[in-house]
Amino acid sequence: MIKVGGVIGAFNTIFLIFFTAITGLYCARLAGLNTIRSGVTQLIKNEVPVYEIISGAAIAFAALLLILPGFVTDLIGFLLLIPVTRKFFISSITTKFKNKNNKFNNNENIIEGSVEENQQEKNDKDN
């Protein structure tokens, strides 16, 4: 921000920071309302709105990034507000979690067994 302030001026830099924060929050509000509307539509169809929940969390995170001063955080925040890039981020993150879950859910980690109770332990419990 200091380098940008040296090039375009301190006042312009401060104005740009506030402008991106206000514009980003307005866009986040609109995107959030669209996500809620889509989620309600999914609930009316009697479906679980999983994508809408994750998308809403991504929009909230984008709003947080837009509030924080900085041009890189603003860029990431605006990218999260665009539905195409948000879907790309969400799909890349979920595939990483699916790969980790598949790694731990294979049959190599399952040990089958049975529990047998001794006659004496059974008698002790009954008494």
ABEGO torsion letter per residue (X at the ends): XAAAAAAAEAAAAAAAAAAAAAAAAAAAAAAAAAAAAAAAAAAAAGBBBAAAAAAAAAAAAAAAAAABBEAAAAAAAAAAABAAAAAAAAAAAAAAAAAAAAAAABAAABBBBBBBBBAAAAAAAAX
